Amino acid sequence: MALGVLLSALGAIAGAMLADTEDGSQWMWLHWACKPLATGLVFALAWRVREPISARYRAWVLGGLGLALVGDVLLMLPQDLFVEGLVAFLFAHLCFLVALTGDVRLGARPIALLICLGYAALCMWSLWPTLPVELHLPIVIYTLVLALMGGQAVGRAWYHALTRDALANPAWLAGAGSILFMLSDTLLAWNRFRISLPLAALWILGSYFGALWLLARSVMRASPEDAALA
């Protein structure tokens, strides 16, 4: 399963990078085939965990991963469905946020939440002059939810690290995954609305698939080395 995720993620990245070269449009099929496949395999990874940290946590993480898959497909369709894809990912982050509040209340570590909200505000400030007016409200709402999810994930990891309980390692994985999600979306926004980034597909998709992988692995009760998959 892990090898399948890796190969399909590499295929999605390679397809996007090759398609971005001169006369490279014939490689776009590789990206279209591999990106949803990679996300689907990550979904299957979380689904097949024998001993999740809780049924509730896994259900909400699966909901988020499933909506991320929907978002992937919407953003790849020939029609301009950016807003629809954004909405799918918005609800994905809401699912992740609900999962992350099951054992630690929202804002239990306010410093983590404030740092992520401050980062989101800085990103919005830097992108605002080049954002299309019709996207102002959708992107503000999306960014707020993403920052809440990231701040809650980091705060939860902080909480469990201090208590040194059985959820410390899974919480760390979820925290790292959430930060990678914020990084991926920051790079995506800058590349789309601000400036063309060198090797954009590599950085955006690499951090995106890393985020999904870590969030899926955070479902496991034990450490990744000891966890058993069906």
N, C-alpha and C positions, 0 to 999 in steps of 0.2 A: 504493500500500500504506500509506504513512504517513498519507495523508488518511483512508483507511478506518479505521485504528486510532483516529485522533483523533475522527472522527465517532461511531464505535461507543462509544468511551469516554465521550464527552459524552452520548450517549444513555443509557448505563447510569447515569451520575451524575444526569442530569435525571430519569430514571424513578424512581430511588430517592428523590430529594428531593421530587418531586411526590407519590409514594405516601405519604410521611411527613406530608403535610398532611391537614387535616380533609376527609374524603370523597374522598381522593385515591387510594384503593386501585385504581381502574380504570387507573391509570398503571403498575402494577407489571409489566404485560406488557412495557413498554418496557425496564425494567431486566433482566428475565429474558431478553429477546431479545438485548440489546446487550452484556451483560457477558461471556458466553461467546464471543460473536462477536469482541469486542475482544481477548480472550486468545488466541483461535484465530488471529487475524490477526497478532498478535505472534509466535506460534509460526511462522507461515508466513514472516514476515520473517526470522527466524533460519535457517529451513530453506533459504531461497532465496539466501543469501549465496554468492557465487561462490568467494571466497577466504577461508575462515575462518582464524583464527589457528592452529587445529589441528582435525583431524577429531575427536579425542578430546574437546576442549573443547566443540565444537558439539554432539556427541552427548549429553553430560551436561547441557548447558544446555537442549537440546530436551527431555530427560527431565524436567527441572525445570519447564519451561513446560507440558509435557503434563500433569503431575501437578497443576499449578496450575489448569489447565482442569477437571480432574476435581474438584478441591476447590471451584471456583466452582459447578459443577453440583450437587454434594452439598449445599452450603450454601443453595442456592435451592429445593431440593425441599420440598414441604409438610411432610414428616416432619421431626422434630427430629434432624438428622444432623450436629450440631455436632462431635461427637467424630470421626465418620468424615471430615468435611471437614478437621478438624485433622490427622488422620493423613495425609491426602493431601498437605497442605501440609508436614507434617513430612518426608515422603519427597522432596518437591520441594526443600526446603532441603538435604537430604542429597545430592541430585544436584548442586545448585549448589556445595556444599562440595567434592565430588569434582572437579568441573570446575576449581575455584579452586586445587586442590592439585597440578595437573598440572605446573606450572612453578615453583612456589614451595611449599616444604614447609609443613605446618601449623604455625603459631606462629613463623614465621621473623621476624616483628616482634612480639614478645610484648607490647609496650606496647599496640598496637592491639587485640590479643586481650583483654588485661586490661581495657581501657576498655569494650569492648563487653560483656564478661561482667559488669563492675561495673554498667553501665547496666541490663542484664537483671535483675541481683539487686535493684537499686533498684526497678525496675518490679514485680517479684514481691512485694517487701516492701509496696509501696503498694497492691497489688491483693489481697493475701492475705486480709484480713478479710472481703472481699465475694465471694470466689470460692467457688462450691459445693464442698463437700468431695470429691465424686466426681470433680471436675475438677482437683484439686490435682496429682496425679501426671502426667496427660497434659499439662497446661499447663507444668509444670516441665520435663519432657523436651523439649517443643516449644521453649520459651524458650531452653533451653541450646543446642539445635542451631541455632536462629536466630542466637543470639549468636556461636557459633563461625563460622557462615557469614559474618556481618557482619565479625567481627574478622579472619578470613582474607582477605576481600575488600579491606578497608582496608590490611592488612599487605602484601598482594600489590601493590596500587597504590603504596604507599610504596616497596616494593622496586624496582619497575620505574621509578618516577620518579627514584630515585637512580642507577640504571644508565643511564637515558635511552635505553633500547633501543626496538625497534619495537613492543613490547607496552605501552609506557607509557600511550598513549591508551586502548586497549581496557581495560586494567586499571583506569584511572581511572573509566571508564564502569561497569564491574562494581562497583567500590567504592561509587560514588554510588548505584547501583541497590540494592545490599544495605542501605545506610543508609536509603534510602527505604522498603524493605521493613520494616525494624525500626520506623520511624516509623509506617507504616500499621498494623502489628499492635499497636503501643502504643495508638494512637488507637482502634482497633477494640475492644481489651480494656477500655479505660477507658469507652468508650461503652456496652459491653455489661454490664460488671460493676460499674462505679463510679458514673458520673454521665453523664447525657444531654448530649452535646456539641452546641453550636449548629452547624448546617450539617455535621453529622457525615458524611453521605454524600459531600459535596464533598471534605473533607480525607482521609477514609479511602480512597475510591476514586481520588481524584486522585493520592495518593502511591503507591497500589498499582499503577495503570497506568503511572505514571512509573517505578516499580521494574522492572516487566516489560519496558518499552521499553528501558531502559538496559542491562539484562542481555542482551536480544536483540541490541542494537547492539554489545555488547562482543565478539560472535562475529567481527565483521569485522576482518580483518588491518589494513587501512588506516584512516585517520581517516574519520569519517562523510561528510565532504565528498568524499573521493576513492574511497570504497568503491563497488564496482559490484555491482548486484543482477541476478540472472537475470531 
